């Protein structure tokens, strides 16, 4: 869902139909703790594999799932 929104926002920016909607996600993520925003960007927006992100952070995939869930709840 997040990726589709980012693609729609990017297309709108390229076409010049809207400038502000592209900033919505950045604005919302800017209100989160940097660690939470980073997780959402990497997993949801950049679509990086959870195993890769967990390995980069030195945690298990299950621990990543918990952190990602908390980040998404904070985003809501």
C-alpha positions as CSV (number, residue, x, y, z in Angstrom):
1,X,0.0,0.0,0.0
2,X,2.8,2.4,0.9
3,X,4.6,1.7,-2.3
4,X,1.6,2.4,-4.4
5,X,1.1,5.7,-2.7
6,X,4.7,6.7,-3.3
7,X,4.4,5.7,-7.0
8,X,1.2,7.8,-7.4
9,X,2.8,10.7,-5.6
10,X,5.9,10.5,-7.8
11,X,3.8,10.3,-11.0
12,X,1.8,13.4,-9.9
13,X,5.1,15.3,-9.2
14,X,6.4,14.4,-12.6
15,X,3.2,15.4,-14.4
16,X,3.0,18.6,-12.3
17,X,-0.5,17.8,-11.1
18,X,0.3,18.0,-7.5
19,X,3.3,19.1,-5.4
20,X,2.1,18.7,-1.9
21,X,0.9,15.0,-1.9
22,X,4.4,13.8,-2.6
23,X,5.4,15.4,0.7
24,X,2.7,13.7,2.7
25,X,4.6,10.5,3.5
26,X,7.8,12.4,4.2
27,X,5.9,14.7,6.5
28,X,4.3,11.7,8.3
29,X,7.6,9.8,8.6
30,X,9.3,13.0,9.9
31,X,7.1,12.8,13.0
32,X,8.3,9.3,13.9
33,X,11.5,8.4,15.6
34,X,14.3,8.1,13.0
35,X,14.6,4.3,13.6
36,X,10.9,3.8,12.9
37,X,10.9,6.0,9.9
38,X,13.9,4.2,8.5
39,X,12.3,0.8,8.9
40,X,9.2,1.9,7.1
41,X,11.2,3.4,4.3
42,X,13.4,0.3,3.9
43,X,10.7,-2.4,4.1
44,X,7.6,-0.7,2.8
45,X,8.7,2.0,0.5
46,X,12.0,0.5,-0.8
47,X,10.6,-3.0,-0.6
48,X,13.9,-4.5,0.7
49,X,13.6,-8.1,2.0
50,X,13.0,-8.4,5.7
51,X,15.9,-10.8,6.1
52,X,18.3,-8.3,4.6
53,X,17.1,-5.4,6.8
54,X,17.2,-7.6,9.9
55,X,20.7,-8.8,9.0
56,X,21.8,-5.1,8.5
57,X,20.5,-4.3,11.9
58,X,21.9,-7.4,13.6
59,X,18.5,-8.6,14.8
60,X,16.2,-11.5,14.0
61,X,13.5,-11.3,11.4
62,X,11.0,-11.8,14.2
63,X,12.4,-8.8,16.1
64,X,12.3,-6.8,12.9
65,X,8.6,-7.7,12.5
66,X,7.8,-6.4,16.0
67,X,9.7,-3.2,15.4
68,X,8.0,-2.7,12.0
69,X,4.6,-3.3,13.6
70,X,5.3,-0.7,16.2
71,X,6.5,1.8,13.6
72,X,3.4,1.3,11.5
73,X,1.2,1.8,14.6
74,X,3.1,5.0,15.4
75,X,2.6,6.1,11.8
76,X,-1.2,5.7,12.0
